[in-house]
Amino acid sequence: MAALDEKLLQILVCPVDRGPLVHTDDVLYNPRLRRAYRIDEGIPVLLADEARQVEDDDEHARLAGSA
């Protein structure tokens, strides 16, 4: 898992809905929109057009922390 500063995680938001993100695996995840933003070499890539849509319910549950 990429190490991100806790203070940074508290201020980062989804660029689409401005809501909070969940840090899991090597992504920042928006469970409301089911969008996963990758982290490249410790740098979050928070570009709306670079996000991956999570269609699988099991993956969504795992990323959202409810699995």
N, CA, C and O of each residue as an XYZ file, in Angstrom:
268
protein
N       0.851     -1.183      0.000
C       0.000      0.000      0.000
C       0.888      1.234      0.000
O       1.868      1.300      0.742
N       0.552      2.193     -0.817
C       1.319      3.424     -0.887
C       1.142      4.202      0.408
O       0.035      4.316      0.934
N       2.249      4.735      0.912
C       2.203      5.498      2.149
C       1.848      6.946      1.828
O       2.602      7.652      1.157
N       0.709      7.365      2.310
C       0.287      8.748      2.132
C       0.164      9.389      3.499
O      -0.277      8.753      4.456
N       0.548     10.629      3.585
C       0.476     11.380      4.827
C      -0.986     11.492      5.284
O      -1.872     11.791      4.484
N      -1.223     11.253      6.562
C      -2.591     11.293      7.102
C      -3.237     12.665      6.924
O      -4.430     12.750      6.633
N      -2.470     13.730      7.094
C      -3.029     15.075      6.910
C      -3.450     15.290      5.460
O      -4.474     15.918      5.189
N      -2.655     14.765      4.532
C      -3.004     14.866      3.119
C      -4.294     14.099      2.839
O      -5.169     14.589      2.125
N      -4.411     12.905      3.398
C      -5.619     12.095      3.195
C      -6.876     12.797      3.710
O      -7.965     12.607      3.168
N      -6.722     13.600      4.749
C      -7.875     14.295      5.322
C      -8.388     15.411      4.421
O      -9.562     15.775      4.499
N      -7.523     15.961      3.565
C      -7.962     17.080      2.730
C      -8.257     16.687      1.283
O      -8.899     17.446      0.556
N      -7.793     15.504      0.858
C      -8.062     15.073     -0.512
C      -9.531     14.698     -0.670
O     -10.107     14.045      0.200
N     -10.128     15.107     -1.769
C     -11.526     14.789     -2.058
C     -11.653     14.334     -3.507
O     -10.761     14.564     -4.323
N     -12.750     13.697     -3.806
C     -13.045     13.277     -5.171
C     -13.248     14.527     -6.033
O     -13.980     15.433     -5.634
N     -12.618     14.589     -7.197
C     -12.793     15.764     -8.054
C     -14.190     15.863     -8.677
O     -14.556     16.915     -9.201
N     -14.966     14.786     -8.625
C     -16.294     14.791     -9.241
C     -17.359     15.297     -8.266
O     -18.118     16.209     -8.594
N     -17.417     14.700     -7.054
C     -18.469     15.098     -6.112
C     -17.941     15.804     -4.864
O     -18.715     16.142     -3.968
N     -16.642     16.025     -4.803
C     -15.981     16.719     -3.681
C     -16.168     16.006     -2.341
O     -15.998     16.613     -1.283
N     -16.515     14.724     -2.387
C     -16.691     13.944     -1.173
C     -15.390     13.280     -0.743
O     -14.428     13.249     -1.510
N     -15.353     12.749      0.480
C     -14.151     12.090      0.996
C     -13.842     10.800      0.243
O     -14.716     10.185     -0.367
N     -12.577     10.413      0.306
C     -12.093      9.206     -0.358
C     -11.596      8.211      0.675
O     -11.139      8.597      1.751
N     -11.686      6.930      0.347
C     -11.190      5.848      1.194
C      -9.861      5.384      0.611
O      -9.769      5.090     -0.581
N      -8.827      5.321      1.460
C      -7.513      4.849      1.007
C      -7.415      3.356      1.281
O      -7.437      2.923      2.433
N      -7.307      2.583      0.223
C      -7.178      1.137      0.344
C      -6.383      0.602     -0.831
O      -6.409      1.178     -1.919
N      -5.676     -0.497     -0.617
C      -4.779     -1.039     -1.637
C      -3.897      0.106     -2.140
O      -3.315      0.832     -1.335
N      -3.794      0.270     -3.418
C      -3.035      1.386     -3.974
C      -3.952      2.335     -4.724
O      -3.613      2.839     -5.795
N      -5.127      2.572     -4.137
C      -6.085      3.490     -4.745
C      -6.728      4.367     -3.679
O      -6.726      4.038     -2.493
N      -7.273      5.481     -4.127
C      -8.196      6.272     -3.333
C      -9.557      6.008     -3.948
O      -9.739      6.146     -5.158
N     -10.513      5.628     -3.109
C     -11.795      5.142     -3.618
C     -12.948      6.016     -3.162
O     -13.037      6.396     -1.994
N     -13.837      6.332     -4.109
C     -15.078      7.033     -3.809
C     -16.202      5.997     -3.860
O     -16.638      5.620     -4.948
N     -16.680      5.530     -2.698
C     -17.710      4.490     -2.692
C     -19.077      4.990     -3.167
O     -19.908      4.185     -3.588
N     -19.320      6.281     -3.110
C     -20.613      6.813     -3.556
C     -20.752      6.722     -5.073
O     -21.819      6.385     -5.586
N     -19.671      7.024     -5.787
C     -19.689      6.984     -7.254
C     -19.021      5.739     -7.817
O     -19.015      5.518     -9.028
N     -18.454      4.920     -6.919
C     -17.747      3.684     -7.304
C     -16.599      3.976     -8.272
O     -16.438      3.306     -9.292
N     -15.806      4.996     -7.923
C     -14.669      5.396     -8.745
C     -13.382      5.196     -7.956
O     -13.277      5.613     -6.802
N     -12.402      4.553     -8.591
C     -11.101      4.299     -7.974
C     -10.046      5.150     -8.673
O      -9.913      5.120     -9.897
N      -9.303      5.908     -7.873
C      -8.221      6.751     -8.384
C      -6.895      6.103     -8.000
O      -6.655      5.828     -6.824
N      -6.046      5.861     -8.972
C      -4.782      5.182     -8.707
C      -3.801      6.111     -7.994
O      -3.935      7.335     -8.010
N      -2.812      5.475     -7.369
C      -1.714      6.189     -6.733
C      -0.446      5.728     -7.434
O      -0.098      4.548     -7.370
N       0.247      6.639     -8.099
C       1.478      6.326     -8.824
C       2.682      6.818     -8.040
O       2.871      8.023     -7.869
N       3.495      5.883     -7.566
C       4.717      6.207     -6.826
C       4.438      7.193     -5.694
O       5.184      8.150     -5.487
N       3.350      6.941     -4.966
C       3.002      7.764     -3.813
C       2.248      9.040     -4.142
O       1.950      9.832     -3.247
N       1.933      9.251     -5.421
C       1.234     10.469     -5.832
C      -0.176     10.112     -6.309
O      -0.330      9.390     -7.294
N      -1.210     10.615     -5.613
C      -2.583     10.341     -6.041
C      -2.874     10.999     -7.396
O      -2.545     12.166     -7.612
N      -3.484     10.248     -8.288
C      -3.873     10.767     -9.605
C      -5.376     11.048     -9.547
O      -6.197     10.181     -9.849
N      -5.714     12.264     -9.158
C      -7.117     12.630     -8.944
C      -7.678     13.379    -10.152
O      -8.164     14.504    -10.037
N      -7.599     12.742    -11.284
C      -8.169     13.281    -12.516
C      -9.418     12.471    -12.845
O      -9.364     11.243    -12.924
N     -10.530     13.153    -13.036
C     -11.801     12.462    -13.266
C     -11.725     11.498    -14.440
O     -12.284     10.403    -14.379
N     -11.042     11.890    -15.503
C     -10.985     11.018    -16.681
C      -9.990      9.875    -16.538
O      -9.939      8.993    -17.396
N      -9.202      9.875    -15.471
C      -8.255      8.790    -15.202
C      -8.815      7.769    -14.209
O      -8.210      6.718    -14.000
N      -9.953      8.065    -13.603
C     -10.541      7.166    -12.606
C     -11.068      5.904    -13.271
O     -11.487      5.905    -14.429
N     -11.030      4.831    -12.493
C     -11.553      3.543    -12.963
C     -12.910      3.314    -12.310
O     -13.045      3.413    -11.090
N     -13.904      3.010    -13.120
C     -15.243      2.707    -12.605
C     -15.247      1.279    -12.064
O     -14.818      0.354    -12.754
N     -15.729      1.095    -10.836
C     -15.784     -0.225    -10.205
C     -17.195     -0.776    -10.384
O     -18.146     -0.296     -9.768
N     -17.312     -1.783    -11.229
C     -18.615     -2.385    -11.526
C     -18.907     -3.601    -10.646
O     -20.065     -3.879    -10.333
N     -17.864     -4.322    -10.247
C     -18.012     -5.561     -9.491
C     -18.403     -5.267     -8.039
O     -17.726     -4.500     -7.354
N     -19.497     -5.878     -7.572
C     -19.981     -5.635     -6.216
C     -19.002     -6.102     -5.148
O     -18.867     -5.445     -4.116
N     -18.310     -7.226     -5.370
C     -17.337     -7.718     -4.393
C     -16.151     -6.766     -4.282
O     -15.675     -6.485     -3.182
N     -15.679     -6.274     -5.415
C     -14.567     -5.317     -5.385
C     -15.006     -4.023     -4.712
O     -14.248     -3.435     -3.941
N     -16.211     -3.583     -4.996
C     -16.744     -2.375     -4.355
C     -16.765     -2.546     -2.838
O     -16.325     -1.659     -2.106
N     -17.272     -3.675     -2.367
C     -17.341     -3.931     -0.927
C     -15.947     -3.950     -0.309
O     -15.738     -3.403      0.774
N     -14.994     -4.579     -0.995
C     -13.622     -4.645     -0.479
C     -13.000     -3.252     -0.413
O     -12.408     -2.884      0.602
N     -13.131     -2.484     -1.481
C     -12.542     -1.149     -1.510
C     -13.217     -0.198     -0.533
O     -12.565      0.674      0.040
N     -14.508     -0.363     -0.344
C     -15.249      0.499      0.574
C     -15.000      0.127      2.030
O     -15.377      0.869      2.936
N     -14.368     -1.017      2.255
C     -14.041     -1.430      3.612
C     -15.131     -2.209      4.309
O     -15.067     -2.408      5.522
N     -16.139     -2.660      3.564
C     -17.231     -3.402      4.198
C     -17.176     -4.891      3.892
O     -18.108     -5.626      4.218
N     -16.093     -5.342      3.270
C     -15.965     -6.778      2.953
C     -15.305     -7.509      4.093
O     -15.109     -8.722      4.018
